[in-house]
Amino acid sequence: METLTFEFQAGPSVRASVRTGVVASGDLEILLSPAPSAVTRVTITTAVSGKKSLWGAVLNRFFDTAPRPAAHIEINDNGATPGVVRLRLEQAFEQADHETAHEHTH
């Protein structure tokens, strides 16, 4: 097991905590929660060692393509492909946005 950490500048924090994916499913689980500052910190626990540069490239591409809210993100990886990583990240941010919007309607 290897633990990797990355940080990215971000906008205002997400307001909801969410979970997407299931690590036992053979891809990965993402836990996303509000951040105390305008920085997103990503902590990855992966069973695949020696892939820090690949993770960095995937995350840089994800966070450079559009402004993202600040969040603390924990990724528990079980050998997911870069496409699955991006999909799960998109799902987590969309779900957090949906949860926040849902809070405002009640």
VEXDRENPA-533658 format. One record per residue (C-alpha): residue in three letters; x negated, z, y. Coordinates in pm, 1 decimal, always signed. Last residue first. Layout:
[node Ala, [X, Z, Y]]
...
***
This chain:
[node His, [+3594.6, +242.8, +2242.1]]
[node Thr, [+3488.3, -100.2, +2367.8]]
[node His, [+3150.6, +20.5, +2494.1]]
[node Glu, [+3043.3, +155.1, +2154.7]]
[node His, [+3122.2, -184.3, +1992.7]]
[node Ala, [+2889.8, -357.5, +2239.3]]
[node Thr, [+2609.8, -118.0, +2139.0]]
[node Glu, [+2675.8, -172.8, +1767.4]]
[node His, [+2679.7, -551.6, +1819.6]]
[node Asp, [+2347.8, -544.0, +2006.6]]
[node Ala, [+2193.3, -329.3, +1731.4]]
[node Gln, [+2329.4, -573.3, +1469.6]]
[node Glu, [+2187.4, -871.1, +1655.9]]
[node Phe, [+1847.6, -700.8, +1687.5]]
[node Ala, [+1841.2, -612.5, +1316.3]]
[node Gln, [+1963.8, -955.8, +1205.0]]
[node Glu, [+1697.8, -1134.8, +1410.6]]
[node Leu, [+1429.8, -909.4, +1257.5]]
[node Arg, [+1570.2, -976.1, +906.7]]
[node Leu, [+1562.7, -1353.2, +961.2]]
[node Arg, [+1209.7, -1345.5, +1104.4]]
[node Val, [+1077.8, -1145.6, +807.3]]
[node Val, [+1265.6, -1372.0, +564.3]]
[node Gly, [+1098.4, -1678.9, +713.9]]
[node Pro, [+755.4, -1512.6, +700.0]]
[node Thr, [+799.2, -1458.1, +322.6]]
[node Ala, [+873.8, -1109.9, +190.6]]
[node Gly, [+623.2, -937.1, -38.5]]
[node Asn, [+792.1, -597.0, -76.5]]
[node Asp, [+784.2, -489.6, +284.3]]
[node Asn, [+910.6, -169.9, +443.9]]
[node Ile, [+933.4, -253.3, +812.8]]
[node Glu, [+975.4, +23.3, +1069.6]]
[node Ile, [+1072.6, -86.6, +1418.3]]
[node His, [+1077.9, +131.0, +1729.5]]
[node Ala, [+1261.5, -67.0, +1989.9]]
[node Ala, [+1229.9, -228.1, +2331.4]]
[node Pro, [+1475.5, -510.2, +2395.5]]
[node Arg, [+1348.3, -861.1, +2330.2]]
[node Pro, [+1267.8, -1145.3, +2567.8]]
[node Ala, [+1258.0, -1469.6, +2369.9]]
[node Thr, [+1002.9, -1681.3, +2179.1]]
[node Asp, [+702.3, -1451.1, +2231.2]]
[node Phe, [+838.6, -1160.9, +2022.2]]
[node Phe, [+901.2, -1370.6, +1710.3]]
[node Arg, [+584.6, -1581.3, +1736.9]]
[node Asn, [+372.9, -1270.1, +1792.1]]
[node Leu, [+542.8, -1101.7, +1494.6]]
[node Val, [+471.3, -1389.9, +1255.3]]
[node Ala, [+112.5, -1432.4, +1377.9]]
[node Gly, [+37.6, -1058.9, +1358.3]]
[node Trp, [+186.1, -1035.8, +1008.4]]
[node Leu, [-36.5, -1325.9, +899.5]]
[node Ser, [-343.2, -1163.5, +1059.7]]
[node Lys, [-265.7, -829.6, +890.2]]
[node Lys, [-227.2, -989.4, +544.4]]
[node Gly, [-505.4, -810.7, +354.7]]
[node Ser, [-288.1, -599.8, +125.7]]
[node Val, [+57.0, -690.3, -9.6]]
[node Ala, [+255.9, -374.2, -93.2]]
[node Thr, [+348.4, -341.0, +271.4]]
[node Thr, [+428.5, -60.1, +511.3]]
[node Ile, [+476.5, -212.0, +854.6]]
[node Thr, [+499.1, -21.3, +1181.8]]
[node Val, [+626.8, -219.7, +1480.0]]
[node Arg, [+615.1, -60.8, +1824.4]]
[node Thr, [+824.0, -223.0, +2094.8]]
[node Val, [+726.4, -118.3, +2443.5]]
[node Ala, [+951.7, -63.0, +2744.5]]
[node Ser, [+955.2, +313.2, +2682.8]]
[node Pro, [+1123.2, +580.5, +2465.9]]
[node Ala, [+1223.1, +327.7, +2196.9]]
[node Pro, [+1567.1, +306.4, +2035.3]]
[node Ser, [+1581.6, +249.0, +1658.7]]
[node Leu, [+1527.6, -36.1, +1411.3]]
[node Leu, [+1479.2, +16.9, +1037.5]]
[node Ile, [+1391.6, -307.8, +861.5]]
[node Glu, [+1395.6, -346.8, +484.2]]
[node Leu, [+1207.3, -615.4, +296.7]]
[node Asp, [+1208.5, -884.6, +29.1]]
[node Gly, [+1246.8, -811.3, -340.8]]
[node Ser, [+1589.3, -650.8, -326.9]]
[node Ala, [+1435.2, -304.5, -363.5]]
[node Val, [+1332.7, -314.8, +2.9]]
[node Val, [+1693.1, -356.7, +112.1]]
[node Gly, [+1773.1, -559.1, +419.1]]
[node Thr, [+1887.1, -445.7, +760.0]]
[node Arg, [+1903.0, -96.8, +906.6]]
[node Val, [+2034.4, -0.8, +1250.5]]
[node Ser, [+1982.8, +246.0, +1534.7]]
[node Ala, [+2172.7, +177.4, +1855.6]]
[node Arg, [+2073.9, +171.1, +2222.9]]
[node Val, [+1807.2, -96.3, +2224.9]]
[node Ser, [+1549.3, -17.4, +2488.0]]
[node Pro, [+1505.8, -192.9, +2821.5]]
[node Gly, [+1266.8, -489.6, +2815.9]]
[node Ala, [+964.4, -538.7, +2594.9]]
[node Gln, [+586.1, -541.7, +2580.4]]
[node Phe, [+466.8, -565.2, +2220.7]]
[node Glu, [+288.6, -320.7, +1988.7]]
[node Phe, [+159.8, -368.4, +1631.7]]
[node Thr, [+94.3, -122.7, +1348.4]]
[node Leu, [-7.4, -191.9, +987.8]]
[node Thr, [+22.1, +33.6, +682.8]]
[node Glu, [-117.4, -86.3, +347.8]]
[node Met, [+0.0, +0.0, +0.0]]
***
